[in-house]
Amino acid sequence: MSHPHVLLVARHDYGHLNPIIELAKNFKHAGARLTVATTANGFHKLKSLPSLNGISIAFFSDGHDDDVNAAKIPGYFHDLKRVGSKSLAGLIQNLLESGNQVNLLVYTLFLPWAAVVARELNVPSAILLIQSATCFSIYYRFCNSHDGIVVVNKDIGTSLSLQLPGLPLLKWGDFPTFALPTSPYFTDLVTVCQEHLKFLEEEPNPRVLLNTIDGLDPDSVKSIGNAIVVGPLVPSSSSGIHHGSYFQWLDSKPKNSVVYVSFGSTAVLSKPQKEEILHGLMESRRPFLLVFRNDGEDEHPEIKDLKEKIGDDGLVVGWCSQTEVLRHVAVGCFVTHCGWNSTLESMVAGVAVVACPQFADQTTNAKMVEEVWGNGIRAVVDENMVVRRDEIKRCLEAVMGGGQRAEEIKKSVQKWEKVAVESVKDGGSSQINLKRFLEGIS
């Protein structure tokens, strides 16, 4: 099959779209024809991206095409499965009728029904893990049909711990929050995880693509059958996006001096947390670039007053091109929610991390950053789940202060940067793995 047609489907969240788009680019480089599809209410995100030349885009319905916040509605995942299955099957049939038969369907986490649709239409499928291999190993221990923790335990308490090969002991605060009954999404997402695992357990030849770095979590990768490392799925060079005034501001700062702070496209910070971040950054007396998203709500007067007190050594923006910022020579530290995309981007750019996880897999990533990979430090929250200003200052000093801890972190940062860059270069392991995988699709 000289130019197979690959259909990649993902939810409309940027945490899902960004890696699937990078994978599409890599598939195209390997000789495939590509279509990327997301839910109807996220279709505009795909249309607005400048870097999809030669890649077709499409959409499927989740039953809530006009509601961008539909995922927060109780029962949303049921609607996504019920409506999405029919809509995706229709999309694949339409592509076939237009002469674009789908030779492979790639789907992301939280869309297990896509694999069922593919199987019913005799289309090979593969799952792209957009979280770490370690997180998937945890999901397996929680949700597999044989001895999964949520299957054999009626009650899961905070004393729960888990020992996985090659890792430190994982405790309650280290697990992905969706796997815990304290999460409002626990029932829905445990069901989704069980459906993922059920399909993979039943599939005679399961295909699992991992968005990770070779050697990052080898024991977890080894535990996943037929796992193929195709990451890190991070833009390899400047995307050509307009830099804006923040880039000129970065140009004026010394090398490795700037603290870059961003909590991604989904996390909503409380007013106390925003205040503590601003106080901590200003009191640290280090230059900082802070991203506070504009979510359409009026800003609290206290936050506005604090921002007005920031001098030339601080800049607050509503958005920035993160991969470009992290690659800027002035940036010396990344204060992050520790989403998987951000975690990989920091490694590729060679920037140390202060991890302030909010939810989902971020807690597990933060654990790994501090105790396994060594490329940063995890901030400690108080009883109100807020990282206080003194803790922010402590973490920044530990990472940027030049002491023994900072030197150890620097060595780990350099190590993973080298491994990541080697894996994604022409002829690197990621490219070779993907080419072999594509050649094996019948």
N, C-alpha and C positions, 0 to 999 in steps of 0.2 A: 504494500500500500504506500504509494509514493508521497501523497499529500493528504493524510487523513484529516477529517473534519472533527474538531473537538468542540463540544459544547460545555461551557463552564457556567455553573449556576451558584449564586450566593444570595444571601440576604442583603438588604440595602445599607446596613451599617458599614461605615468606612473600615472598621476593624475586620470585616469580611471581604469587602470589595477590594481594598488595597492589595492584599496578597493574591487574590484571584486574578487581578489585572496583571500583576507582575508575572504570575505563572503563565498567563495567556501570551505575554510578550516572549517569554522563554520558549513556549511551544512554537510560536511563530518562527523564532530564530532557528528552531530545530526542523522546520519544514512543514508544519501543520497549518491547516486553515482553521480559523478561530471564530467562534461566536460566544460572547459573554452575555449572560442574562441575569437580571435581578428582578425584584418585585416591582410592580408598576409604579408605586409611589417613590421608588428610588431611581427610576429610569433617567430622570433629569441629571442625576449625579454622573451617570455614565456619559450622557450627551455633553456635559460640560468639561469633560477631561480632554486635554489637548494631545495626549500621547497614545491614542488608540488607532493610529494610522494602520490600515490594512486589517483591522479587527472589527467584525460586525457586532452590533449590540441588539439585544432583544429584551423582552420582559415577559413575566408570567404574573398571574394574579394571586394575591393572598386573601382575597375577599374583602379587603379594606383599602381599595386603590386610592382613595382620597384622604386617608388618615395616616399621616407620617408617624403618629404616636400609637399606632394600632398594637404594637408589641406589648404595651402596658395593659391592654384590655384582657380581663380574665377569659380564658378559653381561646386566646389568639392562636396558640400553637395547634389547636385542633382545627381551627379555620384554615390555617396555613397548609396543613396536611390535606384537608378535604378539598379545598378549592385549588390549591397549588398543584396537586397530583393531576387533576383534570386539565388544568391550564398548561402545565409543562408537557403532558402527553400531546396536547393539541399543537404546541409549539414544535415539538419534534416531528410530528406528522406534517405540519406545514413546511418545515425545512425539507423533508423528504420529497414532498410534492413539487417543490421549487428546484429540485435537482441538487439539494445540499444534504444528502443523507448523513446522519450523525454516526460517526465511527467510534466515538468515546464520549461519555458524559462524566464530567468531574464535578463533584458537589462538595460543599463545605459542611462543617459541623452545624447541627440543628436542622438539617434537611435530609433526614434518613429516608423519607418517603421518595426522594428523587431516585435513589438506588433501586427501589421497588418498581418505579415507573420504567426505568431503563431495562430492568430484567424482563418485565412484561413485554417490552418492545424489542427484545433481543439485541439490546445495545450494551456493550461492555461499559462498566462504570468504575470509578475510583473516587475515594474520599480524600480530600485535601484537609489535613489537620492544620487549622489556623491557630491552634494553641500548641504548647510544647508537648513533646513526647511524654514527659513526666506527668503532665496534667492528664493525658489520655490514659496513662497507666493507673492513675488515681481513679479516673472514671470507671475503668475496668474493674478495679477492686470494689468500687461502690455498687456497680450496676450490672455485673455479669450475671447470667441466669443460673449459674451453678452455686456459687457461694458469695455472691455480692453482698456487701454490708447492708444495703437498704433492702435486700431480699430476705436475709435471714434474721435481721434485727427489726423489731417493731419500734423500738425507741433508740435513738442515737443521742448520746450525751456528750457533754463538753470534755469528758475525760478520754474520749476516743483518740487513739493514736494509730499510726500505720508505719510499718517498716518495709520499705521497698529496696531492692538490691542496689547497692552503690550509693545510697542516699542517707542523710541523717534522718533521725526519727521525725516523722511528720505528726504534728499535733493539730488541734482544732483550728487555731488561727492560721495554719499553713495550707489548709485545704481550699480548693476553689469554692467560693461561697455558695454557688448554685447546688453543690452536692450536699449542703447542710439544711436540715429542716427549718432553721431560722430564716432562710431566704424565702421571700414571697413567691419566687419562681421555682421552688423546690419540686413540687409535684409535677409541673409541666416539664421541666428540664430533665428530671430523673427519668420520666417516661420516654423523652426523646433520646436520651443516652442509651436506655435499654433497647430501643428500636434500632439505633446504630449498631450496637453490639450483637443483637439478634441477627441482623442481616449479615454482618461479617462472620459470625459463627456458622451460619448456614451456607455461606458462599464457598464453593470448593476452591476458588482462586481469588481471594480478596485482594484488592489493590489499595494500598494506603500510601499516600504521598505526604511527606513530612516537611513542613516549613520550619526547618531548624538548621543548625550548623553541624557539620561532621565533628563528632567527638564531644559535643556539648552535654548530652545526656545519654551516653552509649548503652547503659544497662536498660534504660527505658525503651530506647530504639530497638534493642535486641528482643525485648519482650513482645513487640508488636509484629505479628506475622506479615511477611511480604512487604515490610516497610522500605520505602525508597526515599532517601533524603534529597529534596530538590530545592532547599533553601540555602541561605536566607533570602526570602523573597522581598528584597528591598531595592528601590531604584538605584541603579549602578552609577548614575551620573546626574548632573543638573538637568532638571526637567524643563528648563526654559521658562518657568513661572516667574512673573515679575517679582523682584526681590522686595520692593517697597523700602520705606525709610528705615526700617529696622536693620536692614543689611548695611546701610551707610553708618548707622550707629555702631554696629558690630565692628566695622572697619576701623573705628576710632579707638578700640579697646586693645590692651596688650594681649599677647598670646596666652591662652589657657587661663584667662582671668574671669571670664563671664560665667555666671550661674544662669543656665537656661531652665525655665520652669514651665511645664505644661502637663495637663492632666487629661489629654485626649479629647475626643469628640463626643463622649457620652457621659462621663462622670460629672455630677452636679455638686459643687462644693458648697458647704454651709457658710453662712455669714461669719460665724466664729472662726472657721478654718481659713477663710479668705483674709480675715484680719490678722490672724497669727502668721500666715505666710508673708504678708506685707511687712509686719513688724520684724519678723525674723530676718527677712532679706535686708531691710534697711539697717537693722542693728548689726548685721554681719559686716557691713562696710565693704562689700564686694559688689562690683557691677553686676546687674542682673537684667535679663530679658524675661518678662513674665507674660504668659498668655492667659488671659481671663476671657473666655468666650462670651459673646453677646447673645444671650438666650431669649432676647425680646422682652425681658422684664426690667423694670426700673431699678437702677442701681441703688443700694443702700447708702444713705447720706454718710455714714461712718466710713464706708469703703471709698466713696468719692473723696472725702476729706483726706484720707490717708494717701490716696494716689496723688493728690495735689501737693503733698509734702515731699514727693520723690524728686530728688535732684537729677543732675545730668548723668549720674551713675546708675540710674534705673530707667527702664522703659517697659510700659504695659501696652500690649496690643491685643486685639480680638482674635487674630489668626496669624499664622506664619507658615512658611514652607519648612516643615520640621527637618526633613532629611538634609536640606541645604544649610539650615542653621547648625545642626549637629556637626556638619563637616567644616564649619568655619573655624579658622585657627584660634579665634578669640575665646571659643567656648571650652571651658575646663570642667564643667560638671552639669549633669542633667538631673533635675528634681522631677520625678515622674510618677505617674500612677502605676507604672510597670505593666501596662498592657503588652501583649506579646509582640506586636509590631514595633512599639517604642523600644522594647527591650532589645530586639534584634537590631534596630536602627542604631542604638547607642553602641552596640558591639562593632558593627560595621564601621562606624565613624570613629571608634576608639575614644569614647567619652565615658568617664566614670559616672556612676549612678547613685542618687539618693532616692530610695524606693519609698513611696507613700501610697501603698495599694488601697483601692477603694472597694472593689467587689470582683466577682467572677474569678478568673484564673490569676488575677494580679497578686493575690496573697501568696500563691505558690511561686510565682515568678520572683517575688521579693525575697522569699526564703532562699531560693536558689542563687540569686544575685549575691547575697551576703555570705551564705554558708557553703556553697558548692562552687560557683564560678569565680567568686572573689572579686568581681568587678565593681563592687559598690557596697553600700551599707543600707540597712532597713531602718527607717525612722520608727520610733516607738510612739504609740498613741496614748492619750490619757483615758480616764474612765468614760469620757464623752465621745470617744473615738476621734479626737482632734489631735493633730500634731502641733504642739505648742512651740512658740517662738524660740525658747531656749533649746529645744530639741532640734529644731531646724538649724540653729547656729552650731550646735554640737556636731551634727552630721556634716555640715559644710566644712567645718574645721578638720574633721576626721578624713575627709576626702581630699581637701584642697590645702590643708595646713602645712604639708611638707614633713610631717612626722613619720614614724615607722609604719603606721596603718596606711597612710596615704601612699607610701612607697610600695607597700604590698599590693594595694589596689591598682596602682599604676602599672605594675608588672603584669597583673592579670588582665587588665584592659588591653595592654599591648599584645599579649598572647592571643586573646580572642579576636582582636582586630586582624592580626596576621592570618589566623586560621580562616576567618570569614572571607577576607579578600581573596585568599588563595582558592577557596571553594567556588566562588562565583566568576572568576576570571575565565577567559576563553581557554577551553581545555581543562577547566577545573572540575572537581568531583560532581558538583551540582549539575553542570551542563552535560557531563558524560552520563550520569544517572538518568537524566530526563530523556536523552537521545536513545539510550538502550530501552527505557520503558516504552517509548513511542514505537520503536521498532518491534516490540513484542505484542502490540495490539493487533489482533487478527480481525 
